[in-house]
C-alpha cells in the first residue's frame, strides 16, 4: 500500500511538472483525448436523453394496454403487401361495445379517433388543433390529467353533448384575460362548452404535447366529422393480474368472431402494444450509438498517439533520473508503473476536461432542445473508463522502454 501511494504521488508530481513546464505541448497532446471523450460521450448522452424522452412518451400510453387498429405499428419487410392493410375495415363503436360485454380479461375499453379543426373564441383563433374524440371510458384506459374542471359525465358522453376539455396552452392563447371554464368555443363552426383544462405537460420528444390537444365525446364529434378512414382505434386495458399476452389472445378471439373470420383465415385487424415500439427503438438507438463510437474513435486514436508522444518525450527528458533510480535499487516494475500512472493521469485529465465541456454545453444549450439533456452517471463513468484505458494503452510502450533502460547508460545520457 505504501509503495502504491508513493507511485501515485511521484507520478502525479511528474505529470504536474510536465504540464506546468510544457503547457502548449501538454495541451496539444491532451486535445485529442478531450475531443474524443467529448465526441463519444456527448453523442451517447444526447441519444440517451432522446431515447429516455421517447420511451417516457410511449410509456405514458400504458404498458398494459392494447390498441386495436387497422394498421400494425411495425410492418414486415419492404415487399410486404401493404394493400392488405389498406383494404382492412376500421374498428367500430359496435366492436368496442362487444369487447366490453364479452371480454373477461379487459378492465375497460374505449373507442377513439382524431382529426384537426380550427378552434375559436370570439376574435381569437387557434388553427389546426389536434382533437381527440373519445368514448366515455377513455379516462380509464389512458391518462387524462385534468388541472381544472372535470371529465365528461356518462350522460354527456352517450348523448353527444357539446362539451370539450382543452389543453393548457390553448387555454392561455384563447383566454389570456379570463377563465376558460364555462366559456363557449367553436370547433370548426360547432359550439362547445369548456368543462375542463388539461394539466400542463410541456413539449414531447416529437414536438407533440397535450398542451395543444382537445378532447371531445365521440358522439359529439361524429355529428360533424366523417369517421371513414379517420384512423379509428379501440384501446383495451388489461384487468388486474392479466398479462398482455392473455389480453391479446382474448381480443383476437372476440374480433375474429365479430368479423366472422374462418379458421386459418388471416386477421384483418392489428393488435399493437407499446413494447413493439420499444423493441424497434432499441435497435434504432443501438445503431446510432455505433455511429457515435465511430465518430469519437478517430479522435481517441489521435489522442492516444498524443499521450504516447508526450510519454516518450518524458522518458527522454528523465533518462538520467531513471538511471539514478535504478542505481539506488528501483525495480523495473516500479519504473513501469510510475510512467503508466503518469500516462493514465494525463489521459484522465483530458477526459475530465471533455466531460466538463459536455456538462457546460448541456447547461448552455439544453433549453433549446425539445427534450431534457442529461449527463448520466453511467456516461460519466464510461468516459472515465475510456480515458483510463487510452492512458494505459498509450503509456505502456514508453513505460516499458523506460523500465528496460540500462542504469549506467541512462546516467551517462546527455553527458
C-alpha positions as CSV (number, residue, x, y, z in Angstrom):
1,X,0.0,0.0,0.0
2,X,2.8,2.4,0.9
3,X,4.5,1.6,-2.5
4,X,1.3,2.3,-4.3
5,X,0.8,5.7,-2.6
6,X,4.4,6.6,-3.4
7,X,4.0,5.6,-7.0
8,X,0.8,7.7,-7.4
9,X,2.4,10.7,-5.6
10,X,5.5,10.7,-7.8
11,X,3.6,10.1,-11.0
12,X,1.3,13.0,-10.1
13,X,4.2,15.3,-9.4
14,X,6.0,14.3,-12.6
15,X,2.8,14.8,-14.6
16,X,2.1,18.1,-12.9
17,X,5.7,19.3,-13.6
18,X,5.3,18.3,-17.3
19,X,2.1,20.3,-17.6
20,X,3.5,23.4,-15.9
21,X,6.8,23.4,-17.7
22,X,5.4,22.4,-21.2
23,X,1.9,23.9,-21.2
24,X,1.5,24.1,-25.0
25,X,2.9,20.6,-25.7
26,X,0.7,19.1,-23.0
27,X,-2.4,21.0,-24.1
28,X,-2.0,19.8,-27.7
29,X,-1.4,16.2,-26.5
30,X,-4.5,16.2,-24.3
31,X,-6.6,17.9,-27.0
32,X,-7.2,14.6,-28.8
33,X,-8.4,12.8,-25.7
34,X,-10.6,15.8,-24.8
35,X,-12.2,15.9,-28.2
36,X,-12.6,12.1,-28.4
37,X,-14.3,11.9,-25.0
38,X,-16.4,15.0,-25.8
39,X,-17.5,13.4,-29.2
40,X,-18.3,9.9,-27.8
41,X,-20.0,10.9,-24.5
42,X,-21.9,13.9,-25.9
43,X,-23.3,11.8,-28.7
44,X,-24.2,9.0,-26.3
45,X,-25.7,11.5,-23.8
46,X,-27.9,13.1,-26.5
47,X,-29.1,9.7,-27.8
48,X,-29.7,8.5,-24.2
49,X,-31.7,11.7,-23.4
50,X,-33.7,11.4,-26.6
51,X,-34.4,7.7,-26.0
52,X,-35.4,8.4,-22.4
53,X,-37.8,11.1,-23.5
54,X,-39.3,9.0,-26.3
55,X,-39.7,6.0,-24.1
56,X,-41.4,8.1,-21.4
57,X,-43.8,9.4,-24.0
58,X,-44.7,5.9,-25.1
59,X,-44.8,4.7,-21.5
60,X,-47.4,7.3,-20.8
61,X,-49.6,5.3,-23.2
62,X,-49.5,2.5,-20.7
63,X,-47.7,-0.8,-20.7
64,X,-50.8,-2.8,-20.1
65,X,-53.0,-1.5,-22.9
66,X,-53.6,-3.0,-26.4
67,X,-54.5,-0.8,-29.4
68,X,-56.9,-2.5,-31.9
69,X,-56.3,-0.7,-35.2
70,X,-56.3,-1.2,-39.0
71,X,-52.5,-0.8,-39.4
72,X,-49.8,-2.5,-37.4
73,X,-47.2,-0.3,-35.8
74,X,-44.3,-2.5,-37.0
75,X,-44.7,-3.8,-40.6
76,X,-42.8,-6.5,-42.3
77,X,-40.1,-6.0,-44.9
78,X,-40.3,-3.7,-47.9
79,X,-42.0,-6.4,-50.1
80,X,-44.9,-6.8,-47.6
81,X,-48.3,-6.4,-49.4
82,X,-49.4,-3.1,-47.8
83,X,-52.6,-3.1,-49.9
84,X,-53.9,-5.8,-47.5
85,X,-53.8,-3.3,-44.7
86,X,-55.4,-0.6,-46.9
87,X,-58.4,-2.9,-47.6
88,X,-59.0,-3.7,-43.9
89,X,-62.1,-2.4,-42.2
90,X,-61.5,0.1,-39.4
91,X,-62.5,-0.7,-35.8
92,X,-66.1,0.4,-34.9
93,X,-68.0,1.6,-31.8
94,X,-70.1,-1.6,-32.0
95,X,-66.9,-3.7,-31.8
96,X,-65.8,-1.7,-28.8
97,X,-69.1,-2.3,-27.0
98,X,-69.0,-6.0,-27.8
99,X,-65.5,-6.3,-26.4
100,X,-66.7,-4.7,-23.1
101,X,-69.6,-7.3,-23.0
102,X,-67.6,-10.4,-23.9
103,X,-64.1,-9.9,-22.6
104,X,-63.2,-11.3,-19.1
105,X,-59.6,-10.1,-19.4
106,X,-60.1,-6.4,-20.2
107,X,-60.7,-4.0,-17.3
108,X,-62.1,-1.3,-19.7
109,X,-62.1,-0.4,-23.3
110,X,-62.6,2.9,-25.2
111,X,-63.1,4.0,-28.8
112,X,-61.3,7.0,-30.2
113,X,-60.3,8.8,-33.4
114,X,-58.6,12.1,-34.1
115,X,-59.0,15.0,-36.5
116,X,-57.9,18.6,-36.9
117,X,-60.1,21.7,-36.8
118,X,-59.8,25.4,-36.1
119,X,-60.7,26.4,-32.5
120,X,-62.0,29.9,-32.0
121,X,-63.4,32.1,-29.3
122,X,-64.7,35.5,-30.4
123,X,-61.8,37.1,-32.4
124,X,-59.1,34.6,-31.1
125,X,-58.4,31.6,-33.2
126,X,-56.2,28.5,-32.9
127,X,-55.5,26.8,-36.2
128,X,-55.1,23.0,-36.9
129,X,-55.9,21.9,-33.4
130,X,-55.5,18.2,-32.8
131,X,-58.9,17.0,-31.5
132,X,-59.3,13.6,-29.9
133,X,-62.8,12.2,-30.0
134,X,-63.2,9.5,-27.3
135,X,-65.9,7.3,-25.8
136,X,-66.7,7.6,-22.1
137,X,-64.2,5.1,-20.6
138,X,-61.2,6.8,-22.2
139,X,-60.0,8.1,-18.9
140,X,-60.0,4.5,-17.5
141,X,-57.6,3.2,-20.1
142,X,-55.4,6.3,-20.8
143,X,-54.1,9.0,-18.5
144,X,-56.2,12.2,-18.5
145,X,-54.7,14.7,-16.1
146,X,-57.2,17.5,-15.6
147,X,-55.9,20.5,-13.8
148,X,-59.2,22.5,-13.6
149,X,-62.7,21.4,-14.2
150,X,-63.9,17.9,-14.7
151,X,-64.2,15.0,-17.2
152,X,-67.3,14.1,-19.2
153,X,-70.3,12.5,-17.4
154,X,-71.6,9.3,-18.8
155,X,-74.8,11.1,-19.9
156,X,-72.7,13.8,-21.8
157,X,-70.7,11.0,-23.5
158,X,-73.6,8.9,-24.5
159,X,-75.8,11.7,-25.7
160,X,-73.0,13.5,-27.5
161,X,-73.3,16.8,-25.6
162,X,-71.3,19.7,-27.0
163,X,-68.7,19.7,-24.2
164,X,-64.9,19.9,-24.5
165,X,-61.7,19.6,-22.5
166,X,-58.8,21.8,-23.8
167,X,-55.0,21.9,-23.3
168,X,-53.3,24.4,-21.1
169,X,-51.6,26.3,-24.0
170,X,-54.8,26.6,-25.9
171,X,-56.5,28.0,-22.8
172,X,-53.8,30.6,-22.4
173,X,-54.0,31.6,-26.1
174,X,-57.7,31.8,-26.4
175,X,-58.4,33.2,-22.9
176,X,-55.4,35.4,-21.9
177,X,-57.5,37.6,-19.6
178,X,-60.4,35.4,-18.5
179,X,-61.3,32.0,-17.0
180,X,-61.9,29.4,-19.8
181,X,-64.2,27.2,-17.7
182,X,-67.8,27.7,-18.8
183,X,-66.9,29.6,-21.9
184,X,-68.2,28.5,-25.3
185,X,-65.7,27.9,-28.2
186,X,-66.3,26.9,-31.8
187,X,-64.8,23.8,-33.2
188,X,-64.9,24.3,-36.9
189,X,-68.1,26.3,-36.5
190,X,-69.7,23.9,-34.0
191,X,-70.2,25.3,-30.5
192,X,-68.9,23.5,-27.4
193,X,-68.8,24.4,-23.7
194,X,-65.4,24.1,-21.9
195,X,-65.7,21.9,-18.8
196,X,-62.1,21.1,-18.2
197,X,-58.5,22.1,-18.7
198,X,-55.6,19.6,-19.0
199,X,-52.6,19.9,-16.8
200,X,-49.6,21.5,-18.5
201,X,-47.2,18.8,-19.8
202,X,-44.6,20.6,-21.9
203,X,-43.4,19.7,-25.3
204,X,-42.8,16.0,-26.0
205,X,-39.9,14.3,-27.8
206,X,-41.7,14.5,-31.2
207,X,-42.8,18.1,-30.7
208,X,-46.3,17.0,-29.7
209,X,-48.0,17.9,-26.4
210,X,-51.2,17.6,-24.6
211,X,-51.0,21.3,-24.0
212,X,-52.3,21.8,-27.6
213,X,-54.8,18.9,-27.5
214,X,-58.6,19.0,-27.3
215,X,-60.8,16.1,-26.1
216,X,-64.5,15.8,-27.0
217,X,-67.1,13.0,-26.7
218,X,-67.0,10.7,-29.8
219,X,-70.8,11.0,-30.2
220,X,-70.5,14.8,-30.4
221,X,-67.7,14.7,-33.0
222,X,-69.4,12.1,-35.2
223,X,-72.2,14.6,-35.8
224,X,-69.9,16.8,-37.9
225,X,-66.9,14.5,-38.7
226,X,-66.9,11.6,-41.2
227,X,-65.2,8.7,-39.3
228,X,-64.5,6.9,-42.5
229,X,-60.7,6.4,-42.9
230,X,-60.1,8.6,-39.9
231,X,-57.9,6.1,-38.1
232,X,-60.3,4.8,-35.5
233,X,-58.9,2.9,-32.6
234,X,-60.1,0.6,-29.8
235,X,-58.0,0.8,-26.7
236,X,-58.4,-2.1,-24.2
237,X,-56.7,-2.1,-20.7
238,X,-55.8,-5.4,-19.1
239,X,-57.5,-6.3,-15.8
240,X,-55.5,-6.9,-12.7
241,X,-53.2,-9.9,-12.8
242,X,-53.9,-10.3,-16.6
243,X,-50.8,-10.2,-18.9
244,X,-50.8,-8.5,-22.2
245,X,-50.5,-11.9,-23.9
246,X,-53.7,-13.1,-22.3
247,X,-55.5,-9.9,-23.2
248,X,-54.3,-10.1,-26.8
249,X,-55.4,-13.8,-27.1
250,X,-58.8,-12.8,-25.7
251,X,-59.2,-9.8,-28.0
252,X,-58.1,-11.8,-31.0
253,X,-60.8,-14.4,-30.4
254,X,-63.5,-11.7,-29.9
255,X,-62.5,-9.7,-33.0
256,X,-62.3,-12.8,-35.2
257,X,-65.8,-13.8,-34.0
258,X,-67.2,-10.3,-34.6
259,X,-65.8,-10.2,-38.1
260,X,-66.8,-13.8,-38.9
261,X,-63.3,-14.9,-39.9
262,X,-62.9,-18.6,-40.8
263,X,-60.3,-20.8,-39.1
264,X,-57.0,-20.3,-40.8
265,X,-58.1,-17.0,-42.3
266,X,-55.7,-14.1,-41.7
267,X,-56.7,-11.4,-39.2
268,X,-58.0,-8.2,-40.8
269,X,-57.0,-6.1,-37.7
270,X,-53.8,-5.3,-35.8
271,X,-53.2,-5.6,-32.1
272,X,-50.5,-3.1,-31.1
273,X,-48.7,-2.7,-27.8
274,X,-46.0,-0.3,-26.6
275,X,-43.4,-3.0,-26.2
276,X,-43.3,-3.4,-30.0
277,X,-42.2,0.2,-30.3
278,X,-39.7,-0.2,-27.5
279,X,-38.1,-3.1,-29.4
280,X,-37.8,-1.0,-32.5
281,X,-36.3,1.9,-30.6
282,X,-33.7,-0.4,-29.0
283,X,-32.5,-1.4,-32.4
284,X,-32.6,2.1,-33.8
285,X,-30.6,3.7,-30.9
286,X,-28.1,0.8,-30.9
287,X,-27.3,1.8,-34.5
288,X,-27.0,5.4,-33.5
289,X,-24.7,4.5,-30.7
290,X,-22.4,2.7,-33.1
291,X,-22.2,5.9,-35.2
292,X,-21.3,7.8,-32.1
293,X,-18.5,5.4,-31.3
294,X,-17.1,5.7,-34.9
295,X,-17.2,9.5,-34.7
296,X,-15.2,9.5,-31.4
297,X,-12.9,6.7,-32.2
298,X,-10.8,8.7,-34.6
299,X,-10.3,11.5,-32.0
300,X,-9.5,8.9,-29.4
301,X,-6.9,7.4,-31.7
302,X,-5.3,10.7,-32.3
303,X,-5.4,11.4,-28.5
304,X,-3.8,8.1,-27.8
305,X,-0.9,8.9,-30.1
306,X,-0.6,12.3,-28.4
307,X,-0.3,10.7,-24.9
308,X,2.2,8.2,-26.3
309,X,4.3,11.1,-27.8
310,X,4.3,13.1,-24.6
311,X,5.3,10.0,-22.6
312,X,8.2,9.2,-25.0
313,X,9.4,12.8,-24.6
314,X,9.0,12.5,-20.8
315,X,11.1,9.3,-20.8
316,X,13.8,11.0,-22.8
317,X,13.9,14.1,-20.5
318,X,14.1,11.9,-17.4
319,X,16.5,9.3,-18.6
320,X,19.2,10.5,-16.1
321,X,16.7,10.4,-13.2
322,X,15.6,6.8,-14.3
323,X,19.2,5.7,-14.2
324,X,19.7,7.1,-10.7
325,X,16.5,5.5,-9.5
326,X,17.6,2.1,-10.9
327,X,21.2,2.6,-9.5
328,X,19.8,3.0,-5.9
329,X,17.6,-0.1,-6.2
330,X,14.4,0.8,-8.1
331,X,12.9,-2.2,-9.7
332,X,11.8,-2.4,-13.4
333,X,8.1,-2.7,-12.4
334,X,8.4,0.4,-10.2
335,X,9.6,2.5,-13.2
336,X,7.0,0.8,-15.4
337,X,4.1,1.6,-13.0
338,X,5.4,5.1,-12.4
339,X,5.2,6.0,-16.1
340,X,1.9,4.1,-16.6
341,X,0.3,6.1,-13.7
342,X,1.5,9.3,-15.3
343,X,0.0,8.4,-18.7
344,X,-3.3,7.5,-17.0
345,X,-3.3,10.7,-15.1
346,X,-2.7,12.8,-18.2
347,X,-5.4,10.8,-20.1
348,X,-7.9,11.2,-17.3
349,X,-7.2,14.9,-17.2
350,X,-8.1,15.2,-20.9
351,X,-11.2,13.0,-20.3
352,X,-12.4,15.1,-17.3
353,X,-12.0,18.3,-19.4
354,X,-14.1,16.7,-22.1
355,X,-16.8,15.7,-19.6
356,X,-16.8,19.2,-18.2
357,X,-17.3,20.7,-21.6
358,X,-20.3,18.4,-22.2
359,X,-21.8,19.5,-18.9
360,X,-21.3,23.2,-19.6
361,X,-22.8,22.6,-23.1
362,X,-25.9,21.0,-21.7
363,X,-26.4,23.8,-19.3
364,X,-25.9,26.4,-22.1
365,X,-27.9,24.8,-24.9
366,X,-30.2,22.4,-23.1
367,X,-33.1,24.8,-23.1
368,X,-33.0,24.9,-26.9
369,X,-33.6,21.2,-27.2
370,X,-37.2,19.7,-27.4
371,X,-36.3,17.2,-24.7
372,X,-34.2,17.5,-21.5
373,X,-30.5,16.7,-21.8
374,X,-29.0,14.5,-19.1
375,X,-25.4,13.6,-18.5
376,X,-26.0,10.3,-16.7
377,X,-23.6,8.8,-14.1
378,X,-23.2,5.8,-16.4
379,X,-21.9,8.0,-19.2
380,X,-19.6,9.9,-16.8
381,X,-18.2,6.6,-15.6
382,X,-17.9,5.4,-19.2
383,X,-15.9,8.5,-20.1
384,X,-13.5,8.0,-17.2
385,X,-13.0,4.3,-18.1
386,X,-12.3,5.1,-21.7
387,X,-9.8,7.7,-20.6
388,X,-8.1,5.3,-18.3
389,X,-7.9,2.6,-20.9
390,X,-6.5,5.0,-23.5
391,X,-3.9,6.1,-20.9
392,X,-2.9,2.5,-20.2
393,X,-2.6,1.5,-23.8
394,X,-0.8,4.7,-24.9
395,X,1.6,4.7,-22.0
396,X,2.6,1.1,-21.9
397,X,5.3,1.1,-24.6
398,X,7.0,4.3,-23.3
399,X,6.8,2.9,-19.8
400,X,8.3,-0.4,-21.0
401,X,11.1,1.4,-22.7
402,X,11.8,3.4,-19.5
403,X,11.8,0.2,-17.4
404,X,14.3,-1.6,-19.7
405,X,16.9,1.2,-19.7
406,X,20.4,0.2,-18.6
407,X,21.1,2.3,-15.4
408,X,24.7,3.0,-16.4
409,X,23.8,4.2,-19.9
410,X,20.8,6.1,-18.5
411,X,23.0,8.0,-16.1
412,X,25.6,8.9,-18.8
413,X,22.8,10.0,-21.2
414,X,23.2,13.6,-22.2
415,X,26.8,14.0,-21.0
